[in-house]
Amino acid sequence: MTEIATPPSGAPAFPSDRTCPYRLPDQYNDLRARDGSLQRVTLYDGRQAWLVTGYDMARKLLADPRLSSDRRHVDFPATSGRVESFRDRRPAFIGLDPPEHGPKRRMTISEFTVRRIKGMRADVEQIVHGFLDRMIDSGPPADLVSQFSLPVPSMVICQLLGVPYADHDFFQDASQRLIQSPDVAGARAARDDLEGYLGGLADTLRGKPGPGLLSTLVTEQWEKGTIDRDELVSTAILLLVAGHETTASMTSLSVITLLEHPEQYAALRADPSLVPGAVEELLRLLAIADIAGGRFATADIEIDGQCIRAGEGVIVTNSIANRDSSVFADPDVFDVRREARHHLSFGYGVHQCLGQNLARLELEVVLTALLERLPDLRLAVPVDRLDLRPGTTIQGVNELPVTW
């Protein structure tokens, strides 16, 4: 008979703030040290949920159809005000379950295939070197976030979506307020700003189609009745925000990690063919979103001697699962030669990250360019003085002073 796990009182808070960009918080290491891959944690609103910390269990549960991704449901475990702020909105495909999920995801998938992304390399290289030119010309010191890490993916996703890059100050500000707001009211205000902006663009494109995925969604989906305006706007917000914020944060944290591990940085300089593998290792180690998936159980699930009851929230944490020593030897060690592509930083199963091919391409191009053009790049301040984002957001730094 399966033992029913009793949630302990005083379940630790999740997520937690990092004190170092490339190390887990102490609270996460405490969770790693506990027996079992299923632990009870307390979320920002005081509710408790199950936290999945083991790699094998994470893959099993991310593929389990008894776990729902529907963010509108009262049982969905919101980990921040940002997640809560979308509970009353029609979700993009990321917040839908099969069979509804598949057709909605396929509306955009053609823009993110391996072949399509490979065809973008020259454009991405041009964008990367353009911003690098401007940063180098302005001379050191520089803020890598505002001068390089953030504008590069912003321009890339603007070109893919057909969103005017001239509006980047607005949507970058709104995106950061959405992600970093400590409360639901602030996140909703940022959400409303993005809805108004992208909804207005969609309305304009309905009468005058243009280049980019947003226009395609308008003409091929909205106008044909496959989706309504609310679904279109939710999808556009997902693609725009995730398309630049995550890669911007990964770029900055990757640079910090490499500069703090000079022997690994030297290995990449000596052999640039290691860069694609280094990108995978950085994705594994940094796991900037902390969460590979939030779900709630639609039925009782017995797994590894424990029972997740129907209605209970489940959170798969890739930041801990990516350091499972049964899968990754010496998991806390950063090794650019490690075979790490099977990490969970892009999730697993039907909800695996749609933009993973684009993210990989951008990071490969960015790191290659920095290695070639700024081989003497270094931090302008000690790493412990960097302004880290709180744990309820996409991990990152607000500024990254560098010199060369």
N, C-alpha and C positions, 0 to 999 in steps of 0.2 A: 504494500500500500504506500502511495506517495505521501511523504511528510509535507504538511502544509506549513510553509514558512510564516512565522509571525513577525510582522514589521516591528522592529525595535523602536522604543522611544528614543528621542535624541538623534534621529537619522541625520547625518551630516548634510550641510547645505550643498546644493549643486545648481549651477556651475560655480567654480571658485576663481578668484583672481590669480593671475600668474605674477610672480616676482622676477622671473627670468624668461625671456622670450622663447627659449628652447628647452626649458626644463618644466616638468609637471609641478603644479602646486603641491605642497606637502599633504593637503587633504586628499589629493588623488593617489599619492603614494601610500597613504594610510589605507585607502580602499583597495589598492592592489595587494596589500599585505594580508587582507582578510581572506578567509576560506571561501571558496565559491566564486562564481562569475556573475552572481545576481545579488545586488545589494540594495538596501532601502536608502533613499535620499529625500531631502526636503527641498522643494522648489521655492522660487522667489515669493509666491503667493501663500506659502505655508502648507500647501498640499504635498503629500508624499507620492513618490513613484518608485518603480523598480529601475535601477541602473545596471545595465549590462556592461561588464568590464572585460570579459574574456573574448578572445578572437573567434573561436569556434561557435560559441553561443551567439555572438553577435551576428554571424552569417546565417545561422539557423533562424533566428528571430526576424531578421530583416527580410527573409524570404517566406515567412510564415503568413499565409492569407488570413489567419485569425487575428492578426494585428492590423488595426486600421490607421490610416494617415489623415483621416478627415478632421481638419482643424476647426471645423464649425461645431463639432460635438463637444458637449459639456465635459466629457471624460478625457479629452485630448490634453496631454500634459504640457502646459505652456511654461517655457523656461525663462521667459522675459516678457516685458511689456510689449515688445515688438511682435512676438508671436500672438499674444493676447489681442493686440490691436486689430488683427485680421479675422478674429473669430466670427464677426458679424458680416464678413464679406464673402462673396462667391470666390472660392479658391482657384488658383491656377492648378495645373495638373499635378504639381507636387503635393497638393493637399487632397487628392482624390484617390479612391481605391479602384481596382479592377472590378467590373469591366469598363467603367467610365474613364479610368485613367489612361488606358492605352491609346484610344483615338485622339484624345486631347494632346498627349505627348507627341504623337506622330505628326501633329500639325506643324511642329517646329523642328523635328529631328533632322530633316534634310539639310538644314543649315549648319549642323554640327557633326556631320559624318567625318570619318578620317580623311576621305578624299577631299571633301570641301575645305576642311581646315588646312590640309597640306597646300591647297591652292592659295591660301591666304598668307603663306610664309613671307613672300616678297613684300607685301603691304605691311605686315607686322614689323619686319626688319626696317622698313623705311620709317615707320612711326617711332620705333625704338631709337634709331640713330638720330632722328630729328630732335627728339627731346634730349638725348644725350649731348648732341652738339650745343644746344642752348645752355645746358647746365655747365658744360665744360667752358664755354665762352664766357659765362658769367663769373667763372673762377671760384676756387674754394674759399671758405667753406660753403657747403650747400645743404639744403634740406632735401634729402632724397625723396621723402614722401611727396611734398608739394611740387617738386621740380621734375620728378621722374616716375616714381612708383605708382602714383595715382593717375597722372595724365595719360600714361601709356595705355593701360587697359580701358580707360574712359574713352579715348579716341577709337580704339579697336572696336569696342562694343557699339559705339555710335555709328561707325561705318557699317557694321553688320546689321543693326536694327534700322538704320535710316533716321536716327535721332540727330538733330543739329548739335555738333560739338560746341558751337558758340554758346549753348546753354549750359555748359558743364559746371559753371560755378553754382548755378541753381540746383541741378540734380545731384551734384556731389554733396552739397550742404544738406539737402533734404534726405539723401540716403544716409549720411552720417548721423543726422538727428534720429532717423528711424531706427538705426542699428544701436546707437548708444544711449537713447533715451532711457532714463531709469524708471519711468512710469508709463502707464498705458496712455494717459492723456497726451504726453509729449510724442509718443510713437504714433498715436492717431492723427495728431496735427501734421506730422511729417508725411504720413500715409496720405492724408487728404491733399497735401500739396502735390505729391507725385501723381495721385489720381487725376487731379485737375489738369496737370501739365500733359500727361500722356493721353488722357482722354481728349484733350483739345487737339493734340497732334493727330489722333485717330480720326476725329471729326473732319479735320482738314484733308486728310488723305482719302477720306471717303469720296470727296468730290474731285480730288486731284491726286491720283496715285503717284507714288515716287519710288525710288530705289529702297531696298532694305526689307528686312523681315517684317517690320511693323506694317508696312504697306501691303505686303503679301497676306498677312493675317486679316487685314481689313477687307481686301478684295476677294480673297479665296475662302474666308471663313465667316466673318461678320456679315458681309453683304449677302452671302448665300444662306445665312441662318444657322450655320453649324454651331456658332457661339454667339452670345449676345455681347453688348458693349461692356458689361461688368466683367465678364470672363476675359475679354480681350485686354482690358486695362490691368487686371490682376496678373495676367501672363506677361504683359509688357513690364510691369514693376519688377516681377521676379527676374526677368532676363536682364533688365538694365542694372538693378542693384547688385544682383549676384555676379553679373558679368564684369563689373569693375571693382567692387569693394573687396571681393575675396582675392583676386589676383594682385591687387595693389598691396594688400596686407601680406600675402605670401612673398611678394618681391622684397618688401622691406625686411621681413623676418628672415628670409633666406640670406640676404646680405649680412645681417647681423650674425647669423649662425656661422656663415663662412668666415667672416672676419674674426670671430671669436675662436675659430678652429684653424689657425694658420697653416697647419700641416695639410689639412684637407683642401684649403684654398690653393695651396701650392701644387697639390696633386692635379687639380683642375687646370691650373695655368700650364703645367707641364704636359697635360694630355687632355685637350678639350673634348675628345671623344667620350670622356667620362660624364659630360654634362647631362645627357638624358637620364642616366642612372642616378646622378646626384639629385636631379629634380624629384625623382621618386622617393629617394631617401629623405629629402627635405619635406616632402608632402607627408610621409610617414611620421617623421619626428615632430613636426610642428602642428599638424592636425588643427588648423586654425579655427575651425568651427566648433570643436569639442564634441559635437553631436552628429553622429551618422544617421540618426533618425529618431524622431519622436513618434510614438504610437500609443494606442490604447487597445486593450484586449476585448474582442467581441465575444469570446468564449473562454472558459477555463483552459489554461495551457499548462500541461505538466512537462517540465524540462529539468533534467539533471537533478532529480529528487526534490524539486520545489514546484510550487503551483502559483502561477499568475492567474488571479481571479478575473472573471469577466468584469469590465469596467475599470480595471486598474491601469494606470499609465505606465508606459515602458519607454526608457530612453537608452539608446545604444550610444555609448561614448567611444568614438574612434580614437581619441587622444590616449585613452588607457588601453583599449584593445590593440592599438598599433604597437604597444610595448609589451605584448604578451610574450614572455620568454619561451613559451613552448613553440612559438612560431618564428620569432626573431631573436637570434642569439645576441647576447649583450645588448638588449633593446634600448638602453639609455645612451649607448655609444653612437655618435654620429660618424658614419662611414660611407663615403661617396662611392665605394666599390661594392656596397651591399646590394643584393638582389631584393628590392623592396616593392616591386610593382603591385604585389598582392595586398598592399595596405588597404585600409578601409576609409581613407580620407575623402573619397568620392562616394561613400556609401556602398550598398550592395543590393542586388535584386532589381525589381522593376523600377524602383525610384533612384537608381544610381545616377549620379550627377550628369545631366545632359551636356554640360559645357566642359567636361573633363579634357576632351581633345584640344579645345581652344586654350584652356589653362596650361596644359603641358607645353603647347607650342609657344605661348607667350613667355613662360618661364625659361624655356630653353634659349629662346632668342635673347631675352634680357640678360641672362647670366653669361652667355657667350659674348655679348657685346661689352659687358662690364669687364670681363676677363681680358679682352683684347685691348680695350681703350683706356681702362683705368686699372692697370695691374697693381698700382700702389694705393688703391683705395683703402681707407681706414676710417674708423669711427673718430669723430671729433670730440666726443664726450665718453666717459666710462659707461659701460653697458648698464650699470646699476642706476644711472641717472636718467635713463630713457623713460619717457612718459608712456607707460603701457596702458592699453585699453582695459576696461574692466571685463571680468569673466563672463558677463551676461551677453557679450557682443562677439562678433568675429574678432579673434585675437589679432593684435597688431600694435603699432605705435602711432601716436599722433604726429610726432616729428622724428626725423632721423638725421641729425647733424653728421655730415661726413666731410672728409678732406682727402687730398691726394698730392 
